[in-house]
Amino acid sequence: MTTAEPKPLDIVFQPLAARHDGVMAILVEDGMKLASVGQTLDEASKGILTQAAKVADFKGKVKASFELLAPVGLAQDRIVVIGAGKVADLSDNDWVLLGGSAFGTLTARKSKAASLVVETVTEPGCGPAEAAALMAMGALLRSYQFRKYLTRDGGGDDNGQPPSLAKLVVHCAEPKKAEKAFARHQAVANGVMLARDLVNEPANVLGPVEFAERAKALKDVGVKVEVLDVEDLEKLGMGALLGVAQGSVRPARVAVMQWSGGKKGEAPLAFVGKGVVFDTGGISIKPAQGMEDMKGDMGGAATVVGLMHALAERKAKVNVVGLIGCVENMPSANAQRPGDIVRSMSGQTIEVLNTDAEGRLVLADVLWYAQERFKPAAIVDLATLTGAIMVALGKEYAGLYSNNDDLVGALQAASKATGEKVWRMPLDKAYDKLIDSKNADVKNIGGRWGGACTAAQFLQRFIKDKATPWAHLDIAGTAMDSGRNEISQGWASGWGVRLLDRFVADGYEG
């Protein structure tokens, strides 16, 4: 099969007065406030811009837009006018979303290049250069497409059309300052897009071994990576993780990624991801309908890899370790059976009553290993763990479980800042009773009710020191096939990279 990797969007920053390439977009504030470039265009066209706005009933409301074709007196063939709303009220994330919305509007014009003029009458709260950088980030995220396996025209969009917009020139008052600010945002966007790539990959291409190899590529940005093979995992006593993997001919791996950007000897933050590259359910097999989506059951691990890339590329001043448990859950003559009892790395025994509740078994061992080896200051795990969390929260929110109120507050603040939504869910001793087993220390399911809560309660049993701040994010509804928005139009969202990057930046970097 011939495949073509898509080229990333080329984004450059230029002064407001520089020549505008291709389609040109300008921002207009609520109340039809035109900044200097808009005023110049309106005057040169003898008021056509404002006249067209009246005809279109355009008043500058956020993300509203209209288009002028071949306006008289202007060099541009097309001008797109985009509403910026009440600029003083826009948050950083609002600027990102506005950038994504603007890119979507420009892309529809089928131009190879476009100019985006980021200029407003009212100064943005984040500053004009930062606003330009944030809009560029939104455009970059919106530009993502996974089309490497489409052979027609070297790949195309959902309608079979090759992508048109390859270059975006962002015009602003302080281009050098905006370019410097964008470097950080671009690093985060690159991490998001890496996570999307991993989740989108078909399972025949991305097995446990291949996933670990993809993690090794982080060495290029300065991350120290080691991969534990089956022999290593057996020596460590990871019986829970290996029990899941034993049904597949593809061997398990655990990838350990370290970024040491903080003070020497300072305890790291630990991020742990579920990396089930394909989940059939095992002997407790899933229905055939929709099973193809289970290539995305490694979304938590993908987020961890994307986050580690983002932190390293932007040279974050923090010590972080990322760990992913990579397995495939398959039914076979070697697969574990309902009723099997496995011994986890912690020494606790687990009765496996349902082989489709496998992600928690993987996380149990990787969480314990993270604590044993790294003694982290805090732990956050991510997993596409339960369908139950989607019953509770839909696809808009990830479920947040934690043993520490301060950690919850920090994650909620990062959630508000990035728009990657979390909702705190309960942990309670009553759930512990539901997962007590008569035959082992714990069983891996707790019955029909509160499935996401009993899964989280199960994971808490593998937090070695209860004083260690720990949070679990159930991202089953947000990591794959989640709702489309201004910056994510594909099946894989890369959810969590922006959230956790902001969490790290606000709480752990000086």
C-alpha positions as CSV (number, residue, x, y, z in Angstrom):
1,M,0.0,0.0,0.0
2,T,1.3,3.4,-0.9
3,T,0.7,6.0,1.8
4,A,1.4,9.7,2.1
5,E,2.1,11.5,5.3
6,P,0.4,14.8,5.4
7,K,2.6,17.9,5.6
8,P,2.1,20.1,8.6
9,L,0.5,23.5,8.2
10,D,3.2,26.2,7.5
11,I,2.6,29.1,9.9
12,V,4.6,32.3,9.6
13,F,4.2,35.7,11.4
14,Q,4.5,39.0,9.6
15,P,3.8,42.7,10.3
16,L,0.3,44.1,9.7
17,A,1.6,46.1,6.7
18,A,3.2,43.1,4.9
19,R,1.8,41.8,1.7
20,H,-1.2,39.5,2.2
21,D,-1.2,36.1,0.6
22,G,-4.2,34.4,-1.0
23,V,-7.5,34.7,0.9
24,M,-7.4,37.4,3.6
25,A,-9.3,37.2,6.9
26,I,-9.7,40.1,9.3
27,L,-11.3,40.3,12.8
28,V,-14.2,42.6,13.6
29,E,-15.3,43.1,17.2
30,D,-18.8,43.1,18.5
31,G,-20.6,46.3,17.4
32,M,-18.7,46.2,14.0
33,K,-15.6,47.8,15.4
34,L,-12.9,47.9,12.6
35,A,-9.2,48.0,13.5
36,S,-6.8,49.8,11.3
37,V,-6.4,47.2,8.5
38,G,-10.2,46.8,8.4
39,Q,-10.7,50.6,8.2
40,T,-8.2,50.8,5.4
41,L,-9.9,48.1,3.4
42,D,-13.3,49.7,3.9
43,E,-12.0,53.1,2.8
44,A,-10.3,51.7,-0.3
45,S,-13.4,49.8,-1.3
46,K,-15.6,53.0,-0.7
47,G,-17.5,51.4,2.2
48,I,-18.3,48.1,0.6
49,L,-17.1,46.2,3.7
50,T,-19.5,47.9,6.0
51,Q,-22.3,47.8,3.5
52,A,-21.9,44.1,3.0
53,A,-21.9,43.6,6.8
54,K,-25.3,45.4,7.0
55,V,-26.7,43.2,4.2
56,A,-25.5,40.1,5.9
57,D,-26.7,41.3,9.3
58,F,-23.2,40.8,10.6
59,K,-22.4,42.7,13.8
60,G,-19.1,41.1,14.9
61,K,-20.5,38.4,17.1
62,V,-17.9,35.8,18.0
63,K,-17.2,33.3,15.2
64,A,-19.8,34.8,12.8
65,S,-18.4,35.4,9.4
66,F,-19.2,36.7,5.9
67,E,-17.2,36.9,2.7
68,L,-16.5,39.5,0.0
69,L,-15.7,38.3,-3.5
70,A,-13.5,40.5,-5.7
71,P,-14.3,43.7,-3.8
72,V,-13.9,46.8,-6.0
73,G,-10.7,48.8,-5.3
74,L,-8.9,46.0,-3.4
75,A,-6.1,43.8,-4.5
76,Q,-7.5,40.8,-2.7
77,D,-9.8,38.4,-4.6
78,R,-11.5,37.4,-1.4
79,I,-11.8,38.9,2.1
80,V,-13.3,36.9,4.9
81,V,-14.6,38.9,7.9
82,I,-14.7,37.0,11.2
83,G,-16.4,38.1,14.3
84,A,-14.2,38.3,17.4
85,G,-17.1,39.2,19.8
86,K,-16.3,41.1,23.0
87,V,-12.5,41.0,22.9
88,A,-12.0,42.0,26.5
89,D,-14.0,39.0,27.7
90,L,-12.1,36.4,25.6
91,S,-10.0,33.9,27.6
92,D,-6.8,32.2,26.2
93,N,-8.9,29.2,25.2
94,D,-11.4,31.5,23.4
95,W,-8.6,32.8,21.3
96,V,-7.5,29.2,20.5
97,L,-11.0,28.3,19.5
98,L,-11.3,31.5,17.4
99,G,-8.2,30.5,15.5
100,G,-9.6,27.1,14.8
101,S,-12.9,28.5,13.6
102,A,-11.1,31.0,11.4
103,F,-8.9,28.3,9.9
104,G,-12.0,26.2,9.1
105,T,-13.6,29.2,7.4
106,L,-10.5,29.9,5.3
107,T,-10.0,26.2,4.4
108,A,-13.4,26.1,2.8
109,R,-12.2,28.7,0.2
110,K,-9.8,26.1,-1.4
111,S,-6.8,28.5,-1.4
112,K,-3.2,27.3,-1.1
113,A,-2.3,30.2,1.1
114,A,-4.2,32.6,3.4
115,S,-3.6,35.6,5.5
116,L,-5.1,36.1,9.0
117,V,-5.0,39.6,10.4
118,V,-5.0,39.4,14.1
119,E,-5.8,43.0,15.0
120,T,-8.5,44.4,17.2
121,V,-9.5,47.8,18.5
122,T,-9.7,46.6,22.1
123,E,-6.5,45.1,23.4
124,P,-6.9,41.5,24.4
125,G,-6.5,40.6,28.0
126,C,-3.6,38.2,27.1
127,G,-1.9,40.9,24.9
128,P,-2.0,41.2,21.1
129,A,1.1,39.0,20.5
130,E,-0.2,36.2,22.7
131,A,-3.6,36.5,21.0
132,A,-2.0,36.0,17.6
133,A,0.0,33.0,18.9
134,L,-3.0,31.4,20.4
135,M,-5.0,31.8,17.2
136,A,-2.2,30.2,15.3
137,M,-2.3,27.3,17.7
138,G,-6.0,26.9,17.1
139,A,-5.4,27.0,13.4
140,L,-2.7,24.4,13.7
141,L,-4.9,22.0,15.7
142,R,-7.8,22.5,13.3
143,S,-5.5,21.7,10.3
144,Y,-4.9,18.2,11.6
145,Q,-6.1,15.3,9.4
146,F,-5.3,11.6,9.5
147,R,-5.1,10.6,5.9
148,K,-1.8,8.7,5.6
149,Y,-3.6,5.5,4.3
150,L,-5.6,7.3,1.6
151,T,-3.8,6.8,-1.7
152,R,-6.0,9.0,-3.9
153,D,-4.3,12.4,-4.5
154,G,-1.9,11.6,-1.8
155,G,-4.6,11.7,0.8
156,G,-7.7,13.9,1.2
157,D,-10.5,15.0,3.5
158,D,-13.7,13.1,4.2
159,N,-15.0,14.0,0.7
160,G,-11.9,12.7,-1.0
161,Q,-10.6,16.2,-1.8
162,P,-7.0,16.9,-1.2
163,P,-6.4,19.5,1.5
164,S,-5.9,23.0,0.0
165,L,-4.6,25.4,2.7
166,A,-0.9,24.7,3.2
167,K,0.4,28.1,4.4
168,L,-1.1,30.6,6.9
169,V,0.5,34.0,7.3
170,V,-0.5,35.6,10.6
171,H,-0.3,39.4,10.5
172,C,0.0,41.1,13.8
173,A,1.5,44.2,15.4
174,E,4.4,42.3,17.1
175,P,5.3,39.4,14.8
176,K,8.6,38.5,16.5
177,K,7.0,38.5,19.9
178,A,4.1,36.5,18.6
179,E,6.5,34.0,16.9
180,K,8.3,33.5,20.2
181,A,5.1,32.9,22.1
182,F,3.9,30.5,19.4
183,A,6.9,28.2,19.9
184,R,5.5,27.1,23.3
185,H,2.0,26.6,21.9
186,Q,3.3,24.8,18.9
187,A,5.1,22.3,21.2
188,V,1.8,21.6,22.9
189,A,0.0,21.3,19.6
190,N,2.6,18.9,18.4
191,G,2.0,16.8,21.5
192,V,-1.8,16.8,20.8
193,M,-1.3,15.8,17.2
194,L,1.1,13.0,18.2
195,A,-1.6,11.6,20.6
196,R,-4.2,11.9,17.8
197,D,-1.9,10.0,15.4
198,L,-1.4,7.2,17.9
199,V,-5.1,6.8,18.6
200,N,-6.0,6.9,14.9
201,E,-3.5,4.2,13.9
202,P,-5.0,0.8,13.1
203,A,-4.2,-2.0,15.5
204,N,-2.5,-4.1,12.9
205,V,0.1,-1.3,12.5
206,L,0.3,-0.2,16.2
207,G,0.8,-3.3,18.4
208,P,2.3,-3.2,21.9
209,V,5.9,-3.5,20.6
210,E,5.3,-0.8,17.9
211,F,3.7,1.5,20.4
212,A,6.7,1.2,22.7
213,E,9.0,1.9,19.7
214,R,6.9,5.1,18.9
215,A,7.6,6.2,22.5
216,K,11.3,5.7,21.9
217,A,11.1,8.4,19.3
218,L,10.8,10.9,22.1
219,K,14.5,10.7,22.5
220,D,14.7,13.1,19.6
221,V,13.3,15.9,21.9
222,G,15.4,14.9,24.9
223,V,13.2,12.4,26.8
224,K,15.0,9.4,28.3
225,V,13.1,6.3,27.3
226,E,13.5,2.7,28.3
227,V,11.2,-0.2,27.3
228,L,10.6,-3.2,29.6
229,D,9.9,-6.5,27.8
230,V,8.1,-9.6,28.9
231,E,11.1,-11.0,30.8
232,D,11.5,-7.7,32.7
233,L,7.8,-7.6,33.5
234,E,7.9,-11.2,34.8
235,K,10.9,-10.4,37.0
236,L,8.9,-7.5,38.4
237,G,5.9,-9.7,39.1
238,M,3.5,-7.8,36.9
239,G,1.0,-10.7,36.8
240,A,-2.0,-8.5,36.4
241,L,-0.7,-6.8,33.2
242,L,0.7,-10.1,31.8
243,G,-2.5,-11.9,32.4
244,V,-4.3,-9.5,30.0
245,A,-1.5,-9.8,27.4
246,Q,-1.3,-13.6,27.5
247,G,-4.1,-14.1,25.0
248,S,-2.3,-12.3,22.2
249,V,0.7,-13.4,20.1
250,R,1.9,-9.9,20.4
251,P,4.0,-9.5,23.6
252,A,3.4,-6.8,26.2
253,R,5.7,-3.8,26.8
254,V,5.9,-1.1,29.4
255,A,7.6,2.2,28.2
256,V,9.1,4.5,30.8
257,M,9.7,8.1,29.7
258,Q,11.7,10.5,31.8
259,W,12.0,14.3,31.4
260,S,14.3,15.9,33.9
261,G,13.8,19.7,33.4
262,G,13.5,20.5,37.1
263,K,15.8,20.5,40.1
264,K,18.1,17.6,40.5
265,G,16.7,15.1,43.0
266,E,13.3,16.7,43.1
267,A,10.5,14.1,43.1
268,P,8.8,13.9,39.7
269,L,5.2,14.0,38.7
270,A,4.1,10.7,37.3
271,F,1.6,10.2,34.5
272,V,0.4,6.7,33.8
273,G,-1.5,5.6,30.7
274,K,-3.6,2.6,29.7
275,G,-2.2,1.3,26.5
276,V,-4.5,-1.5,25.3
277,V,-3.8,-1.3,21.6
278,F,-6.9,-3.4,20.8
279,D,-9.6,-4.7,23.1
280,T,-11.8,-7.5,22.0
281,G,-12.8,-8.0,25.6
282,G,-10.9,-11.3,25.6
283,I,-13.0,-14.4,26.5
284,S,-15.7,-12.0,27.8
285,I,-15.8,-10.8,24.2
286,K,-17.5,-7.6,23.1
287,P,-20.3,-7.4,20.5
288,A,-19.0,-7.2,16.9
289,Q,-20.7,-3.9,16.2
290,G,-18.4,-1.0,17.0
291,M,-15.5,-3.2,18.0
292,E,-13.3,-1.5,15.4
293,D,-13.3,1.5,17.7
294,M,-11.3,-0.5,20.2
295,K,-8.1,0.4,18.4
296,G,-8.5,3.6,20.5
297,D,-8.4,1.8,23.8
298,M,-4.9,3.1,24.2
299,G,-6.0,6.7,24.3
300,G,-4.7,7.2,27.9
301,A,-1.2,6.1,26.9
302,A,-1.4,8.2,23.8
303,T,-2.1,11.2,25.9
304,V,0.9,10.5,28.1
305,V,3.2,10.1,25.1
306,G,1.9,13.4,23.7
307,L,2.3,15.2,27.0
308,M,5.9,14.0,27.4
309,H,6.6,15.3,23.9
310,A,5.0,18.7,24.6
311,L,6.9,19.1,27.9
312,A,10.2,18.2,26.4
313,E,9.8,20.3,23.2
314,R,9.0,23.4,25.2
315,K,11.7,22.6,27.8
316,A,9.4,22.5,30.8
317,K,11.2,23.3,34.1
318,V,9.9,20.2,35.9
319,N,10.7,16.6,36.5
320,V,8.2,14.2,35.0
321,V,8.0,10.5,34.3
322,G,5.4,9.0,31.9
323,L,4.7,5.3,32.0
324,I,2.5,3.3,29.6
325,G,1.4,-0.3,29.8
326,C,1.0,-1.7,26.3
327,V,-0.9,-4.9,25.7
328,E,-3.5,-6.4,23.4
329,N,-6.5,-8.1,24.8
330,M,-7.4,-11.1,22.6
331,P,-9.4,-14.4,23.0
332,S,-7.3,-17.5,22.3
333,A,-6.4,-20.9,23.8
334,N,-3.9,-19.0,26.0
335,A,-6.2,-16.2,27.1
336,Q,-7.1,-15.8,30.7
337,R,-10.5,-17.0,31.7
338,P,-13.3,-15.5,33.9
339,G,-12.6,-16.8,37.3
340,D,-8.8,-16.8,37.0
341,I,-6.8,-15.3,39.9
342,V,-3.7,-13.4,39.2
343,R,-1.1,-11.9,41.5
344,S,-0.3,-8.2,40.9
345,M,3.1,-6.6,41.4
346,S,1.8,-5.2,44.7
347,G,1.3,-8.7,46.0
348,Q,-2.4,-8.4,46.0
349,T,-4.4,-11.1,44.3
350,I,-7.1,-10.3,41.8
351,E,-10.0,-12.4,40.8
352,V,-10.7,-11.8,37.1
353,L,-14.5,-12.1,36.8
354,N,-14.7,-10.3,33.5
355,T,-11.8,-10.3,31.1
356,D,-13.2,-7.1,29.5
357,A,-12.4,-5.2,32.6
358,E,-8.8,-5.4,31.7
359,G,-7.5,-1.8,31.7
360,R,-7.6,-1.6,35.5
361,L,-5.4,-4.7,35.6
362,V,-2.8,-3.1,33.4
363,L,-2.9,0.1,35.4
364,A,-2.7,-1.7,38.8
365,D,0.8,-3.0,38.0
366,V,2.1,0.1,36.2
367,L,0.8,2.4,39.0
368,W,2.6,0.3,41.6
369,Y,5.8,0.2,39.6
370,A,5.7,4.0,39.2
371,Q,5.5,4.4,43.0
372,E,8.1,1.8,43.8
373,R,10.7,3.2,41.5
374,F,10.1,6.9,41.3
375,K,8.4,7.9,44.6
376,P,6.4,10.6,42.7
377,A,5.2,13.9,44.2
378,A,1.8,13.2,42.6
379,I,0.3,10.7,40.2
380,V,-2.3,11.1,37.4
381,D,-3.5,8.1,35.4
382,L,-5.5,8.3,32.2
383,A,-7.5,5.5,30.7
384,T,-10.4,4.8,28.3
385,L,-11.6,2.7,31.2
386,T,-15.4,2.3,31.3
387,G,-18.4,2.8,29.1
388,A,-20.2,3.6,32.4
389,I,-18.5,7.1,32.5
390,M,-20.1,7.9,29.2
391,V,-23.5,6.9,30.6
392,A,-22.9,9.3,33.5
393,L,-21.2,12.2,31.7
394,G,-21.6,11.7,27.9
395,K,-18.7,12.7,25.7
396,E,-18.3,16.2,27.0
397,Y,-16.6,15.5,30.3
398,A,-13.9,13.1,31.6
399,G,-14.5,11.6,34.9
400,L,-12.1,12.8,37.6
401,Y,-11.5,10.7,40.7
402,S,-9.0,11.6,43.4
403,N,-7.8,11.1,46.9
404,N,-6.6,14.8,47.2
405,D,-8.7,17.9,47.1
406,D,-5.8,20.2,46.2
407,L,-5.0,18.0,43.2
408,V,-8.6,18.1,42.1
409,G,-8.6,21.9,42.4
410,A,-5.5,22.2,40.2
411,L,-6.9,19.9,37.6
412,Q,-10.2,21.7,37.6
413,A,-8.4,25.0,37.1
414,A,-6.4,23.6,34.2
415,S,-9.7,22.2,32.8
416,K,-11.3,25.7,32.9
417,A,-8.3,27.3,31.2
418,T,-8.1,24.8,28.4
419,G,-11.7,23.8,27.8
420,E,-10.9,20.1,28.3
421,K,-13.6,19.4,30.8
422,V,-13.5,17.2,33.9
423,W,-16.1,16.4,36.5
424,R,-15.3,15.1,39.9
425,M,-16.8,11.7,40.7
426,P,-17.0,10.0,44.1
427,L,-14.7,7.5,45.7
428,D,-16.3,5.8,48.7
429,K,-15.7,2.8,51.0
430,A,-19.1,1.5,49.9
431,Y,-17.6,0.9,46.5
432,D,-14.9,-1.1,48.1
433,K,-17.4,-3.6,49.4
434,L,-18.6,-4.1,45.9
435,I,-15.2,-5.3,44.7
436,D,-14.3,-7.4,47.7
437,S,-13.8,-11.0,46.6
438,K,-14.4,-14.3,48.6
439,N,-11.6,-15.9,46.6
440,A,-8.9,-13.2,46.3
441,D,-8.0,-9.8,47.8
442,V,-10.1,-8.0,45.2
443,K,-12.2,-8.7,42.1
444,N,-12.0,-6.7,38.9
445,I,-15.7,-5.8,38.6
446,G,-18.3,-4.6,41.1
447,G,-21.6,-5.4,39.4
448,R,-23.9,-3.4,37.3
449,W,-24.2,-0.2,39.2
450,G,-21.6,2.6,39.5
451,G,-19.2,0.8,37.1
452,A,-16.9,3.8,36.6
453,C,-16.8,4.4,40.4
454,T,-15.9,0.8,41.3
455,A,-13.2,0.8,38.6
456,A,-11.7,3.9,40.2
457,Q,-12.0,2.4,43.6
458,F,-10.2,-0.7,42.3
459,L,-7.3,1.5,41.1
460,Q,-7.1,3.3,44.5
461,R,-6.2,-0.1,46.1
462,F,-2.9,0.1,44.2
463,I,-1.9,3.5,45.5
464,K,0.8,2.4,47.8
465,D,1.0,5.4,50.1
466,K,-2.5,6.9,50.7
467,A,-0.8,10.3,51.4
468,T,0.5,10.4,47.8
469,P,-1.8,12.7,45.8
470,W,-3.4,10.6,43.0
471,A,-6.0,11.3,40.4
472,H,-7.7,9.0,37.8
473,L,-9.1,10.4,34.6
474,D,-11.6,8.2,32.8
475,I,-11.4,9.5,29.3
476,A,-13.5,6.9,27.5
477,G,-15.9,9.5,26.2
478,T,-13.4,12.3,25.3
479,A,-10.3,10.5,23.8
480,M,-12.0,9.0,20.7
481,D,-15.2,9.6,18.7
482,S,-15.9,12.6,20.9
483,G,-17.8,15.7,19.7
484,R,-16.3,17.8,17.0
485,N,-15.4,21.3,17.8
486,E,-13.4,24.3,16.5
487,I,-10.0,22.6,17.0
488,S,-10.8,18.9,16.6
489,Q,-12.7,17.6,13.6
490,G,-11.4,14.0,13.6
491,W,-12.1,10.8,15.4
492,A,-9.2,11.1,17.8
493,S,-9.1,14.3,19.8
494,G,-5.7,14.1,21.6
495,W,-7.7,15.0,24.7
496,G,-5.7,15.6,27.9
497,V,-2.4,16.9,26.5
498,R,-3.4,20.5,26.8
499,L,-5.1,19.9,30.1
500,L,-2.1,18.3,31.7
501,D,0.4,20.6,30.1
502,R,-1.5,23.5,31.7
503,F,-1.7,21.6,35.0
504,V,2.1,21.2,35.0
505,A,2.8,24.8,34.0
506,D,0.5,26.4,36.6
507,G,1.3,24.2,39.5
508,Y,4.8,22.8,39.2
509,E,6.9,25.2,37.1
510,G,8.4,28.3,38.7
